[in-house]
Amino acid sequence: MLRALRDEHGATLTEYALLVACIAVVVIGAVQLLGTGSSNGLTSAGTTISSGRHVPGSGNGGGNGNGGGNSGCGTQC
């Protein structure tokens, strides 16, 4: 009877199961939060692209290779 009380194999398994469950809860929560933020950002980007609006300062400075810094913006900037 005392040997059964000292045996910790079951306790160790239970501790690992609780640890895995806690990690799973944290991971699921993080994925849901990041998923919502990513979805909102991608939706906003898609709406901007499909509407054809130009957003000043949005990284359209490709240049023409001669070091002149041709932004390709023309008269729309």
C-alpha positions in Angstrom: 0.0 0.0 0.0 2.8 2.4 0.9 4.6 1.6 -2.3 1.5 2.6 -4.3 1.4 6.0 -2.5 5.1 6.6 -3.3 4.8 5.7 -7.0 4.8 9.0 -8.9 4.5 7.7 -12.4 0.8 8.6 -12.6 1.5 12.0 -11.0 4.2 12.8 -13.6 1.9 11.8 -16.4 -0.9 14.0 -15.0 1.6 17.0 -14.7 2.7 16.6 -18.3 -0.9 16.4 -19.4 -1.8 19.6 -17.6 1.3 21.3 -19.0 0.4 20.4 -22.5 -3.1 21.6 -22.0 -2.0 24.9 -20.7 0.4 25.4 -23.6 -2.4 24.5 -26.0 -4.7 27.1 -24.5 -2.0 29.8 -24.8 -1.2 28.8 -28.4 -4.8 28.8 -29.4 -5.4 32.2 -27.8 -2.3 33.7 -29.6 -3.3 32.3 -33.0 -6.8 33.7 -32.6 -5.5 37.2 -31.7 -2.9 37.2 -34.4 -5.3 35.8 -36.9 -7.8 38.5 -36.3 -5.1 41.2 -36.6 -3.7 39.7 -39.8 -7.1 39.3 -41.3 -8.0 43.0 -40.7 -4.7 44.2 -42.1 -4.9 42.1 -45.2 -8.5 43.1 -45.8 -7.5 46.8 -45.5 -4.6 46.2 -47.9 -6.8 44.4 -50.4 -9.5 47.2 -50.3 -6.8 49.8 -50.9 -5.4 47.9 -53.8 -8.7 47.2 -55.4 -9.9 50.8 -55.1 -6.8 52.0 -56.9 -6.1 54.8 -54.4 -2.6 56.2 -54.2 -1.3 56.5 -50.7 1.6 59.1 -50.5 4.8 57.7 -49.1 3.8 54.1 -49.7 7.0 52.9 -51.1 6.8 53.7 -54.9 10.4 54.9 -55.3 11.7 52.3 -57.6 14.3 54.5 -59.4 15.7 54.2 -62.9 19.1 52.9 -62.1 21.1 56.1 -62.7 21.1 57.2 -59.1 18.7 60.0 -59.8 15.9 58.7 -57.5 13.1 58.7 -60.1 10.1 57.9 -58.0 7.8 57.1 -60.9 5.1 59.2 -59.3 4.7 61.7 -62.1 2.1 64.4 -61.2 -0.1 62.3 -59.0 2.0 62.7 -55.8 
